[in-house]
Amino acid sequence: MKIGLIDIDGHHFPNLALMKLSSWHKAQGDTVEWAQEFGHYDVLYKSKVFTFSTERTFLVSADRVVRGGTGYRDYDTTLPDEIEHSCPDYSLYTDFRAAYGFLTRGCPNRCPWCVVPRKEGAIRPHAELSEFIADRKQAILLDNNVLASDFGLSQIEEIVRQGIRVDFNQGLDARIIAKNPDIARLLARVKWIQYIRMAYDHAANEEPVMHAIENLKAAGVKPYRMWFYVLVKDVPDAMRRVEQLRAAGAIPFAQPYRDFENNTRPTQFQRDFAHWVNKKELFNSIEFQAFEPRKGFKCSQYFQ
């Protein structure tokens, strides 16, 4: 069969589902390629991660079209086990050198903005590192709460043993690090690609976030290696959290709140604030109120 693939969100980050589909179909003797304009395919797979990604106009035909991904609000469909547990076809994205995968799936938390509990359910083991590492020396791990799983912790031990550089790019739960200094010491033994990523989404999490920072520092992790997602709904509240992280020496990354169910876009205030926080040359040189995101407009006007 001739298989076509379309990555709706583009090629800025590898699409893991498409890589696994490609690997499985090639193992069956099928031909797999990125869908070509005016091409015809026996099966065409379209994958979309984000609801706000725009469908591209693409003149292509297929006997069967399969759409999947959270971007299509498809929360129930999963890949068959034999495909889900195929080693990804890394040849699809030649510019990316890391391995990609999940050690665990699901999450015990039920954050209202997150589709993971609805889509994946409770935390559970998913795959050993060996399933997708493919002799690569770096791995981008997509787990949503790996520290909440004993299996996940055992796989982090394996990561340490193999000396693999990793990035848990969805973030680690600071509350678990705050409660357990042994986990902080385990994380200090990991070779990080750049940062240990965590989240500081609510002012109510101030105590565990600050305690997590202290536990990691005590284990030997420098604060500038600690990187925090900061959810931005109320900007003054987010600013307080950002300034607390700055004072602690950690790195904040602002994420304007987006209602994925209703596809509500962030406000201009939220976007301007995130721009200031995330452009470190701005963040480190100018106060937010003095920031001029558009000619003739200073952010001090937001506070009048």
RATAQUI-V285575 format. One record per residue. N is the residue number from 1. RES is the residue in one small letter. NEAR is the number of other ideal C-beta (glycine too) atoms within 10 Angstrom. Layout:
n:N res:RES near:NEAR
n:N res:RES near:NEAR
This chain:
n:1 res:m near:13
n:2 res:k near:16
n:3 res:i near:21
n:4 res:g near:23
n:5 res:l near:23
n:6 res:i near:19
n:7 res:d near:25
n:8 res:i near:19
n:9 res:d near:16
n:10 res:g near:10
n:11 res:h near:12
n:12 res:h near:8
n:13 res:f near:14
n:14 res:p near:20
n:15 res:n near:25
n:16 res:l near:19
n:17 res:a near:20
n:18 res:l near:23
n:19 res:m near:24
n:20 res:k near:22
n:21 res:l near:27
n:22 res:s near:25
n:23 res:s near:19
n:24 res:w near:21
n:25 res:h near:21
n:26 res:k near:15
n:27 res:a near:13
n:28 res:q near:9
n:29 res:g near:7
n:30 res:d near:15
n:31 res:t near:12
n:32 res:v near:23
n:33 res:e near:13
n:34 res:w near:13
n:35 res:a near:21
n:36 res:q near:12
n:37 res:e near:8
n:38 res:f near:9
n:39 res:g near:16
n:40 res:h near:13
n:41 res:y near:22
n:42 res:d near:13
n:43 res:v near:18
n:44 res:l near:22
n:45 res:y near:25
n:46 res:k near:23
n:47 res:s near:23
n:48 res:k near:22
n:49 res:v near:17
n:50 res:f near:14
n:51 res:t near:17
n:52 res:f near:12
n:53 res:s near:15
n:54 res:t near:9
n:55 res:e near:11
n:56 res:r near:10
n:57 res:t near:6
n:58 res:f near:15
n:59 res:l near:9
n:60 res:v near:16
n:61 res:s near:12
n:62 res:a near:18
n:63 res:d near:11
n:64 res:r near:10
n:65 res:v near:14
n:66 res:v near:12
n:67 res:r near:15
n:68 res:g near:17
n:69 res:g near:22
n:70 res:t near:17
n:71 res:g near:19
n:72 res:y near:17
n:73 res:r near:13
n:74 res:d near:14
n:75 res:y near:12
n:76 res:d near:7
n:77 res:t near:11
n:78 res:t near:14
n:79 res:l near:15
n:80 res:p near:9
n:81 res:d near:8
n:82 res:e near:10
n:83 res:i near:16
n:84 res:e near:18
n:85 res:h near:15
n:86 res:s near:21
n:87 res:c near:18
n:88 res:p near:23
n:89 res:d near:21
n:90 res:y near:19
n:91 res:s near:11
n:92 res:l near:20
n:93 res:y near:18
n:94 res:t near:7
n:95 res:d near:7
n:96 res:f near:16
n:97 res:r near:10
n:98 res:a near:20
n:99 res:a near:23
n:100 res:y near:24
n:101 res:g near:24
n:102 res:f near:21
n:103 res:l near:27
n:104 res:t near:25
n:105 res:r near:22
n:106 res:g near:20
n:107 res:c near:23
n:108 res:p near:13
n:109 res:n near:13
n:110 res:r near:9
n:111 res:c near:14
n:112 res:p near:7
n:113 res:w near:13
n:114 res:c near:15
n:115 res:v near:14
n:116 res:v near:19
n:117 res:p near:17
n:118 res:r near:11
n:119 res:k near:17
n:120 res:e near:18
n:121 res:g near:12
n:122 res:a near:10
n:123 res:i near:24
n:124 res:r near:12
n:125 res:p near:16
n:126 res:h near:22
n:127 res:a near:17
n:128 res:e near:14
n:129 res:l near:19
n:130 res:s near:11
n:131 res:e near:17
n:132 res:f near:24
n:133 res:i near:20
n:134 res:a near:14
n:135 res:d near:5
n:136 res:r near:15
n:137 res:k near:13
n:138 res:q near:16
n:139 res:a near:23
n:140 res:i near:19
n:141 res:l near:24
n:142 res:l near:18
n:143 res:d near:24
n:144 res:n near:23
n:145 res:n near:21
n:146 res:v near:25
n:147 res:l near:23
n:148 res:a near:20
n:149 res:s near:22
n:150 res:d near:10
n:151 res:f near:15
n:152 res:g near:22
n:153 res:l near:18
n:154 res:s near:13
n:155 res:q near:22
n:156 res:i near:23
n:157 res:e near:13
n:158 res:e near:14
n:159 res:i near:21
n:160 res:v near:16
n:161 res:r near:10
n:162 res:q near:13
n:163 res:g near:9
n:164 res:i near:20
n:165 res:r near:16
n:166 res:v near:21
n:167 res:d near:18
n:168 res:f near:26
n:169 res:n near:14
n:170 res:q near:19
n:171 res:g near:21
n:172 res:l near:22
n:173 res:d near:21
n:174 res:a near:26
n:175 res:r near:19
n:176 res:i near:18
n:177 res:i near:26
n:178 res:a near:22
n:179 res:k near:16
n:180 res:n near:15
n:181 res:p near:15
n:182 res:d near:11
n:183 res:i near:21
n:184 res:a near:24
n:185 res:r near:15
n:186 res:l near:18
n:187 res:l near:22
n:188 res:a near:18
n:189 res:r near:13
n:190 res:v near:18
n:191 res:k near:13
n:192 res:w near:16
n:193 res:i near:15
n:194 res:q near:10
n:195 res:y near:18
n:196 res:i near:24
n:197 res:r near:19
n:198 res:m near:27
n:199 res:a near:21
n:200 res:y near:26
n:201 res:d near:22
n:202 res:h near:13
n:203 res:a near:13
n:204 res:a near:7
n:205 res:n near:17
n:206 res:e near:13
n:207 res:e near:10
n:208 res:p near:19
n:209 res:v near:26
n:210 res:m near:18
n:211 res:h near:17
n:212 res:a near:29
n:213 res:i near:25
n:214 res:e near:16
n:215 res:n near:23
n:216 res:l near:26
n:217 res:k near:17
n:218 res:a near:12
n:219 res:a near:17
n:220 res:g near:11
n:221 res:v near:19
n:222 res:k near:10
n:223 res:p near:15
n:224 res:y near:10
n:225 res:r near:15
n:226 res:m near:25
n:227 res:w near:19
n:228 res:f near:26
n:229 res:y near:16
n:230 res:v near:23
n:231 res:l near:19
n:232 res:v near:25
n:233 res:k near:14
n:234 res:d near:13
n:235 res:v near:21
n:236 res:p near:10
n:237 res:d near:14
n:238 res:a near:25
n:239 res:m near:19
n:240 res:r near:13
n:241 res:r near:22
n:242 res:v near:24
n:243 res:e near:12
n:244 res:q near:19
n:245 res:l near:24
n:246 res:r near:14
n:247 res:a near:10
n:248 res:a near:17
n:249 res:g near:13
n:250 res:a near:26
n:251 res:i near:19
n:252 res:p near:23
n:253 res:f near:19
n:254 res:a near:23
n:255 res:q near:18
n:256 res:p near:21
n:257 res:y near:15
n:258 res:r near:18
n:259 res:d near:12
n:260 res:f near:15
n:261 res:e near:11
n:262 res:n near:8
n:263 res:n near:11
n:264 res:t near:11
n:265 res:r near:12
n:266 res:p near:17
n:267 res:t near:14
n:268 res:q near:13
n:269 res:f near:15
n:270 res:q near:20
n:271 res:r near:15
n:272 res:d near:21
n:273 res:f near:26
n:274 res:a near:19
n:275 res:h near:17
n:276 res:w near:22
n:277 res:v near:23
n:278 res:n near:14
n:279 res:k near:12
n:280 res:k near:12
n:281 res:e near:7
n:282 res:l near:16
n:283 res:f near:19
n:284 res:n near:8
n:285 res:s near:10
n:286 res:i near:13
n:287 res:e near:11
n:288 res:f near:21
n:289 res:q near:13
n:290 res:a near:12
n:291 res:f near:19
n:292 res:e near:12
n:293 res:p near:14
n:294 res:r near:9
n:295 res:k near:5
n:296 res:g near:6
n:297 res:f near:13
n:298 res:k near:13
n:299 res:c near:21
n:300 res:s near:13
n:301 res:q near:9
n:302 res:y near:15
n:303 res:f near:9
n:304 res:q near:4
